[in-house]
């Protein structure tokens, strides 16, 4: 995959589809990558097949991008800056933006920092938790730094540690990321995001929080319930894909 540099950090990205088509930027979730979050579940194929130019990046600390061990390098503002830098590197003035979980939070910070760049937003896997918080995730950081997944304090922490091991991730970088990337947004900040927005969350997701409550804070947002899916399984769901395409098509 090609790479670019933002403020001295090397980041990997992809650029698929017709260069003249409407661009959509995809921002993946914590401990994932563009391959795991978007290629494997079929999003790149779905969106390019629907006529969109698909841009995606491996967030810093993830995938094939540079791994930093300083927690201060992973604030949502900094990671949103990486996404904005990629659009500028590709000379894209405006794009649809879709993020899953941590990527949804980064997308919101991108919309706040550069509202003219964001044509629309799709938040996946993160609802009102973007404002109210996602509960205690300290156990995940400890599990990432532990000698073994068996040392994890709970099932969620163990699942993230096992996933990190399966994907060959830099666990120290991920632990640094989770420490500072979960910054909450205020209701006022969400209310200032004017871009049309779709908030999509699985009905069995015990992490994200209500998509309806988040959508009600925003001036032009609607919620989509992904029936019967939890946080991990919702990302590739057919209902999610169909709802996203319907949302995007309505903006044409």
Buried (B, 14 or more C-beta within 10 A) or exposed (E): BEEBEBEEBEBBBBBBBEEEBBBBBBBBBBBBBBBBBBBBBBBBEBBBEBEBBBBBBBBBBBBBBBBBEEBEBBBBEBBBBBBBBBBBBBEBEBBBBBBBBBBBBBBBBBBBBBEEBBBBBBBBBBBBBBBBEBEEBEBBBBBBBBEEBEEBBEEBBBBBBEBBEEBEBBBBBBBBBBBBBBEEBEBEBBEBBEBBBBBBBBEEBEBBBBBBBBBBBBEEBBBBBBEEBBBBBBBBBEBBBEBBBEBBEEEE
